[in-house]
Amino acid sequence: MMGQSDPLSKFDGERVISLETYRKNGEAVRTPVWFLKENGVLYVYTDDNTGKVKRLRRNSKVRVAPSHFRGKPKAEYIDAQAQIETKKDFVDHYHKRIYDQYGWQATLTRFVNRFSRSKAHDVIIVIHPS
């Protein structure tokens, strides 16, 4: 695909994206997250107790950019729409796919999360470029 026909081509080979969501007052909040790119869509695994999910429930408009581990963007942000997917089969499928992509880092994260007392539920954020 040519760069212009695939708005997500700048995410190829990247490990982290900066996900920009919006507070009630319109202020942008940027969060670095792991992701999976598949068929022109970005998938992000998280839980329903996070700030980004709470903000997305109010406003599905987002911007995304490839970023460094700490969230500093490597390229210009692109506009997108996000939806929160909660169906267990869907969440389990993409959770596994995302974690498989991150190897030992994901294994470590899973281990640490086992000790969490959170009552949160897993979700997948599905991001479609505008």
N, C-alpha and C positions, 0 to 999 in steps of 0.2 A: 504494500500500500504506500502511496505517496504521503508525505508529511501532512499536506493540507486535507486529504481525504480521511485521515485517521487523526482526530484531535488528541488521541491518547498516545501517539507514537513517542512523545517525549518521556513517557513513563517506562519504555522498554529498557530492561536491564537495571532498573532502579529498585532499591530495597525499601525505601520509606517515602511517604507522601506527607505533605502538609495539608490537612483538611481544615478549611476555614468555614466555621459556622457562625451564627449571629445571635446575640443576646436580644432580649425584648426591646432594648433601647437602640438596636441596630449596630451596636459595637461588634466588630469582628473578633473572633477567638480562633487562633490557629493552633492545631494540635498535630504533632507528628505521629503517624500511625503506620503499621505494617499493612500491606495490601496485596491483592491478587488482581492482575489484569487478565480478563478473558472475554473474547468476542466483543470488544469495544465497550466494556463495562468494567468498573473498578469495584472490588469487594473488600470490605473492612470488617474484621471480627472485633466485637467489643461486648459489653454487657449493658443492660437497660438502665443501669443506675448511674451511668457516666453523664457528665455535663453535656458532651456533644450530642448524645441521644436525646436528652431533655430539650436542648435547643432545636434539634431537628424536628421534634414533635410539633413545635410552634412554627418553624420556617424550614421548608425543604430546600431552599436555595443554598448552594454551597459553592466554594471555589476550591480547586485543588492544584497542587504543583509538586513536582518531584522535589525532595528536600534531603538535607543532611539529617543524621540521626537525631540531632537536637532541634530540628524543625526549621532551620534556615533554608529558604527556598533556593533551588538551583536554577530555576527557570520561571517564566511568567506564569501566574495563576490562570486557569481556565474556568469559565463558568460551568456549572453543572447543577443537576437536581439529584437529591438523595431520597431514598425511601428506606424504611426500617423493616426488615424481614424477620419474622418471629417463628415461622413454621419450623418445627423441630427437624424434619428431614433436610430441609434447605440449609438451616443453620449448621447442622452436623456435617453436611457435605462440604460447605465452604470453609468451616472451621478447620476441618482436616486438611483441605487443599492449601489453605493459607499457612497452617503450621508446618505442613510437609515442606513448604518452600523455604522455611527459615531454620530448619535443621536443629542444631544444638541450642541455639538461642530460644527456640520454641520449647524445647524439652525443659530447659531451665525455667522458663516462664510458667509452664504447666506445673512443674514441681512446686514453685513458690505459691501459685494460685490454690494448690491443694490445702493450704493452711489458712485460707481466707474464710472468714465467717460471714461473708456477704450473702445475702438472700437474693442477689440479682440473678437475672436470667440472661442467657447468651442471646445475642442478636447479630445479624449481619446488616451492615449499611451497604446498600446497593447504590452506586453513583453512576449516573448517565450524563455524559457531556451534553451541554445545551447546543 
